[in-house]
Amino acid sequence: MKIALIVQRYGTEIIGGSEYHCRLVAERLAARHDVEVLTTCARDYITWANEYPEGSDRVRGVTVRRFANERTRDIESFNEYSNWIFGNPHTDDDELEWLKQQGPWCPALIEHLERRHTTYDALIFFTYLYAPTVLGLRVDPRRSILVPTAHDEPAIRLGIYRDVFGAPAGMAYNTGVERAFLRARFRIAAAAEETVGCGVDLPARFAASARRPDPDEDPEAENDVLRTSAAAFRRRHRLYEPFVLYGGRIDPGKGCEELIEHFSAYAADRGDAVLALMGVKLMRIPDEPFIRFAGLLPEAERLEALQAATAVAVPSPYESLSLLALEAFAVGTPVLANARSEVVREHCQRSNAGLYYADRDEFVECLKVLIRNAELREALGRNGQAYVRANYEWDVILRKYDRLLDGVNAARPGRSRRSKSSGGAGRGRPRGSRKRSPVSRRG
């Protein structure tokens, strides 16, 4: 099949979120299909400035077509407009203006879809939130699959998104929690649905530790390799004490301010671990002796960090999957998660591979248990690896995508009783919303 994946940003430098999810899926699908990624020239989701060159590129074996954004985002003005629209009566045109201000605003990408959509067997859109998905789904909904990456947030209550969730022929949910949330809120009319998630992509030495044991292999030899790798990472970053790792955007919206506040309480209570922050810094980090900033690491070293950590913190209250948690499970490291994230809490419960906290005191007590009890950490680590093998190996994920693609193709006009949808189907203006809600924290 020829498949287009549509996402707002794409690149090896972009770690986390729907963009990273899209790249992992694109690279795996490209081994068995003719895959193109359609995206913008933006590298930064704050401004959406055009930083990548326009045109075709090859990124890790995948063809990527980039289109220039027509405008950049003024984040302060957008936040002010969001405060207003989430809390006041407004019109359809107000919502379209909000979508344009949110960005990325890339008419050239939509024009490409309008010209070329019939040359693809399927269009897979990653994340419901942004204009490339909202406008792109209107071009050929019967050929479209949505990977929503959705959670309960103010933006999802806008009327503009009712058509988004009702349009596509296929839905690829990340978790059962996400599926139940969306089906309760929207009328889902998809011909094919799967709870898919995303595979965990690990270098060979990490993948070996996460697969089923081979009786001809020496597990202790493999463990020695992993321990050596973890020790080397600790030496490079001068992490000689137990450490808790956070990886991803270092951003208040990802729960990082609260994580630092909770960890400060742990440190004040004579805690002897440190907090290592790995990723892009989008907020001020306090100058404290118990905080280390590792920055944005290469992919292989990032996985070494996950394996070297005593525990991995997952502080975001808003997650649709959490690849950070799954990658920690895969290398045998337990997680400490925010209980307000129903998705990550469910991962911990189903896997028995992590602890979760509802407030600062629970965070401190859970962290003390993890730091002090090596036997518990090892048991949680084994449970996490078993959970990933059963649910998030790539063979499992790709079989689900195959079923979804087959279902969408079988339901297309000419192959079922469904009526044919023209290239411009469903392009009516979005409906308005009158609901009040708090300000969204997503980019």
N, C-alpha and C positions, 0 to 999 in steps of 0.2 A: 504493500500500500504506500501511497504518497501521503504524508501527514505533515501538517503545519502546526507548530506549537506557538501560541501567541502569549507573550509576557511583556511586562513593562520595562524590564532591564534584563540584561543577560551578559555574563562574563565570569571568568574564573576568579576574579577579584571580589565578586559579590557572594558573601557567605551568609547563609541563613535566609529564612522566609520563603515565600513562594518562588522567588527567582532561583534560589539554590535548588529547591525541589524540582523546578522545571528543568534545570540543567542536568540533574541526575537522571531524570526520566528520559530526556532527549538523548543523552549519550547511550543509554541502554536500548531504547527503541531503534536508534540508528544502526544497531548491529543486525536488525532483521527487517527494517523498513527504510524507505526513502524519506528522510526527515529533514525539514527546514524549520528553523526558528525565526519567527517574525517579531521584531522588537524595535525599540527606539535607540537613539544614540546616547541616551543618558547613562551615566555611571552612578550619579548621586540622586537619591530619591528626595532629598530636601528641596533642591532647585530644579531638577530634571534638565540641567544644562547639557547641551550636546557636546560630549567629550569623545566618544568613539567616532571613528570616521563613518560617514554614510556609505551604504552599499553592501556588497557581499563579503563575507569573511568565513574562515574555517576555524572553529574553536573546538579542540579536542575531538576532531573527526566529525563534527556536526556543521552543516551549512547554516550560517546565520545571516539574515538580511536585516540591515539596520536602516531605520527611517528617522529623519531629523524631526525633532519636536518644534512646533511653531512658536512656543513661548516657554519661559521659565516660570517657576513658582516663587511668589513672595510669601514666605511661610507665615510671617506675622499677619499679613492681610488675610491669608487663607484661614488662619486660626480664628481671627475675629469674625469672619464670615461664617465659619462653622459654629461658633458660639451662638450667633444669631439664628441660623437656619435650624439648628437642633432644638431651639427653645421657643420658636415663634411660628405662627401660621405663615405659609408661604405658597408660592405658585410653582407650577411645572417648570416655568422658565427660570425661577430661582434655583431649582435643583440642577438644571442643566448648567447654569452659571457656576454653581458649587463644583460640579464635576469638572468643568473646564479649569477653574482655579486650582483644584486639587492636582490636576495633571496625572500623568503626562498627556499633553494635548498634541496628538500626532495625526493630523488628517491624512498625511501621505501613507501611513500604514493602513488606514481604513480604505483608502482609494485602491491600494494594492489588493486588498481582500475583495473589493467590489469587482475588480477586473479579473482576478485569477482564482476565485474561490472554487470554481468548478474543476480546476486542474488538480485539486486535492481530494483524496478520498475521505479525509477527516480533518477537522479544525479543532484543536484542543486548547482551550483558554485557561490560563492559570491565574487564579484569584478573581473573585467577583468584583472587587472594589473599584478598579480604575477604568478610565475611559476606553482603552483598547478592548477591554472585555465588554463593557456596557454597549458600545457602539458596534464592535465587531460581531457580537452574537446576533445582531439584527440582519446581518448580510445573508447568512445561510444557516438558520437555526437547525434545519434537518440534518445538516452535515456536522454539527457542532457538539462538542463534549466540554462540559465545564468542570474544572477542578476548583471548587469554591474557596477552599482554605478560609472558611467563615467561622466566626464566633459571635457571641452576643455583644454588640457594640452600637453606639448611637447611629453610625452611618447606615447600618443595615435596616434601620427603620424608615429610611427615606423611600418615598413611593417609586423612585426611579428604579429600585432594585426588584420590584415585584415582577416586572417583565423579564429581568435578567434570569431569575430562578425558574420562571415558567417557560423560557424559550428553548433551551438546548434539548437535543434528542438523547443526549447521554449525560449522566452525572457520575463523577468519580469522587466520592467522599473520602476524607482522610480517616475518619473514625466513626464508630457507631454513635458516639455522642453528637458529632457534627450532623450526621444524617438525621437523627431524631429532632434536633433543634430546627433544622431547615424544613423538614416535613411538617413540623408543628406550626411554623410561621408562614410558609408559602405553599402555593398550589404547584407541586412538582408534576410536570406532564411528560417527563422523559420516557422514551421507549426502552431505554436500557440504563440500569443503575448498578454500581458496584461500590462497596466500601474497600478502597484500594490502599490508600496510604502511600508510602514511598519506601523503596529498598534502602538498605544501609550499605553505602559504598566504601569499602575499607581496603587499604593496601594489603598485599598478600600476607605479610607477617601478622597483621591484626586479624585478617579473615581466617587464618589458620587456627587462631585461638578460639574463634567463635563458631567453628563448624563442628559437626559430630566427630568424636574421636575416631581415628584410624588405628586399628590394632597393630599395624606395622610401623607406626610412628612412635617416637619417644616424646610423650607430652612434657616431660621435664625439660627436655632440650628446647622445645618451643617456648616454654615458660621462662627459661633462662634468657632467650633472645628478647622476650618482651620485658623482662625485668631489667636487662641491660639497657634497652632503649629508654625505659622510664627513668632509670638512674642518670642516663646521659642528659635527658631533658631537664631533670632537676638541677644537675650541675651547671648547665648552660644558663639557667635562669636563677641560680642561687636560691633554690627552694629546698632547704635542708630540713625544714620542719614539715609536719602534716599540712596539706593545703587543700582548700576548696576552690574549685575552678568554675568560673562562669565564662561561657563563650558565645559570642554573637554581638549584636549592636549594643554598645554600652550606652543605654538610653533610659530616661525615666519611664517611658512607655513600655519598656520591657521588664519593669520591676527592679531596675538596678539601684535606684535611690533607696528603696525600701530594703533591698538586700544589704546595702552598705550600713544602713541604720541598724538592722538586725545583727549584722556581724559585729558592729561596734559594741552592742550589748554583750555579745559572746566574749569579745576580747576584754571588756571591762570586768567580766566575771572570771578572770584568770584563765581564759581560753588560750591554748598555746598554738593553735593553727593560724595560718594566714589565708587571705582571700586573693586569688590570682584572677585578674580580669583580662580576657583575651578577646580581641576584636577591634572594631572601629569605635573610637571614643566620640560620643555625641553629647556629653555632659561633663561637668567638672568632676574630677575625682579627688576626694579629700587627701591631703598629704598626711597619711597615717602610717605608722610602722608596720601595721598588720595588712596593708594593701599593697599588692604588686601589680603593675600594669605591664602585660606581656606584649600588647599591640596585636596587629594583624599578622598571623603566622601562616607560612605555607601549609598546604593541606596535609602533607605527611606529618609535619611537626605539630599541627593542631591535633591530630589523632594521637600522637605521642603524649601530648599534654593531657588528653582525656584519660589515657591509660595510666599516666603517672599520678594523677590526682587521687587524693584520699576519698573525695566525694565530689560530685558535680552538682552545682546549684542550678535549678531551673525556676527562677523567680517570677517569670511573667504570669500574670493572671489571665492573659488572653492567648490561647494557643489552639490551633486546629489540628496539630499533629505533634510538634516538638521533635525535630530531628536531633537536637542537642541531647535530649533524653535517650532517644533510640541509639545514637552513636555511643553514648556512655554505657548503656546496657551491653552493646555489642563487644566492647573491649573489657567488660567485666568490672565496671566501676559503678557503685550505687549512686543514686541521685537523691537530692534533697529538694523537694518541689513545693511550690506555692499551692496550697489546697484550694484556692479560689479558681484555679484552672481545672475545670472538670475533666478535660481531656487528659492532662498529665496525671491527675489524681487517679483516673481510671487505669492508665498505664501502670502506675505503682501497685494498684490493687490487683490487677490481672496478672502481673508478672511476679509480684512479691520481690521486687528488685529495688525498692526505694522507700524513703519515708517522706511524709509531707506535713506541712505546718500551716496552722490557721492564723497565728499571730507571732509576735516577737518572742514570747516566752517559750512557745512550742518550738520555734526555730532553734533557740539556744539549747533546749533539752535534747532535741533530735540530733543536733550537731555534736553535742557531747557524746551521745551514744555511738554515733558513727566513728568519731575520732578514737574513742577509747576501746572499741570492740572489734578487733581485727577478724575474729572468727565470724561475726555477724556480717562484716563487709564482704568477706569471701563468699559466704552463702548467698547474699544478695547479688553479688557479681555473677555467680553461676546461674542463678534464676534469671537474671537479665539476658544472659547469652542464650538460654533456652527459649525465652520469649521472642527474641529477635529471630532465631532459627525458625520458629513455628509460624511467625506472622510477617516478617519483614525481610526475608531473603529475596533476592531479585527474581528468582524463578517464580516465587509465589506472586509477586507484584506483576510481573509481565504476563502471567497467565490471566490475571484479572483484566489487564489492559486489552489482551487479545479478545476476551469475551465481550468487553465493552465495545471495541471497534467492530466486531462481527455483528453485535446487536444493533448498533447505529446504522451500519451499512444495510442490514436486512430490512430495516424499517424505512429506508429512504424511498421517496416517490418512485413508482415503477416496480418496486419490490414488495409493496404492501398496499393497503387500502388508503394510506394517508394521501392527502392531496398535495400536489406539487407546490413548493414554496419558491417564489421568485427571488432574485438576488436582493431585492429591496424589501423583502417581507418584514413586517413588524416594525417599520421605522416611525411609528407614531411618537409624539412627544411623551416624555415620562409623566406619570401621574404624580400629583403632589401629595404631601403628607402633612398632617396637623399634629403629629405626636411630639411630645416634649421628652427630652432625654439629655443626659450629661454629655460633655464634650468627648469626642472620639480621641483615642491616643494613637491610632495607627497613622503610618506615614501617608 
